[in-house]
Amino acid sequence: MYIIIKRRLNDYNRWKEIVAEKDGLRAKYGSKGMTSYRNAADPDEVYLIFEWEDEKPYTDYLNLPEVREALGKTGTFEIIEISETFHVTE
């Protein structure tokens, strides 16, 4: 499963530090990795694309108290679930 999280950050550099600290914890809860995209026109806005194991709901991770606290410190977020993806090769 893929999810996209749109975030408005308070401090991009601090956010990157916190994300790096949580790498092992995300994997424990089923994350297979994440790619971050920073908005060129608005550097406080990022889009995160996660690949998550279907059998381990990402909501278990996002609802952990330490994750909720970290999210609150770094900014707001909106979750967009992706039910299907396809790739077009040029």
C-alpha positions in Angstrom: 0.0 0.0 0.0 1.1 3.5 -0.7 0.1 6.6 1.2 0.9 10.2 0.5 1.3 12.6 3.4 1.1 16.3 2.7 2.9 18.4 5.4 3.2 22.0 6.2 6.3 22.3 8.3 7.4 24.8 10.9 11.1 24.1 10.4 12.3 21.9 7.5 15.8 21.2 9.0 14.4 20.2 12.4 11.8 18.0 10.6 14.5 16.2 8.7 16.4 15.4 12.0 13.2 14.0 13.6 12.4 11.9 10.5 15.9 10.4 10.6 15.5 9.5 14.2 12.3 7.5 13.5 13.6 5.4 10.7 13.9 2.1 12.6 10.5 2.7 14.3 8.7 3.1 11.0 10.2 -0.1 9.7 9.1 -2.0 12.8 5.5 -0.9 12.1 5.6 -1.9 8.4 7.1 0.9 6.5 9.1 -0.2 3.5 10.5 3.3 2.8 9.7 6.9 2.1 10.5 9.5 -0.5 10.2 13.2 0.3 9.4 16.0 -2.2 9.8 19.6 -1.2 7.6 22.2 -2.9 9.9 24.5 -4.9 7.4 27.4 -4.6 6.7 26.9 -0.9 9.7 25.3 0.9 7.6 24.7 4.1 5.4 22.3 2.2 6.5 18.7 1.6 4.9 15.6 0.1 5.9 12.2 1.5 5.2 9.0 -0.3 5.4 5.9 1.9 5.2 2.3 0.8 3.6 0.3 3.7 3.0 -3.4 4.3 -0.7 -4.0 3.8 -0.9 -6.3 6.8 0.5 -3.7 9.1 -1.7 -0.6 9.2 0.3 2.6 9.0 -2.3 4.1 11.4 -0.7 2.0 14.2 2.5 3.9 13.7 0.9 7.3 13.3 -1.1 6.9 16.5 2.0 6.1 18.7 2.3 8.8 21.4 5.9 9.6 20.4 5.0 9.9 16.7 2.0 12.2 17.5 4.3 14.3 19.6 6.9 14.6 16.8 4.2 15.4 14.2 2.9 18.2 16.5 6.3 19.7 17.0 7.2 19.8 13.2 3.9 20.9 11.6 0.6 19.8 10.3 -0.2 16.8 8.1 -2.9 15.4 5.8 -3.0 11.8 4.7 -4.0 10.7 1.2 -4.4 6.9 0.8 -3.5 5.4 -2.6 -5.5 2.4 -3.7 -3.8 1.8 -7.0 -0.7 3.0 -8.8 0.7 2.6 -12.4 3.8 3.7 -14.1 4.1 5.1 -17.6 7.5 4.7 -19.3 8.3 7.3 -21.9 
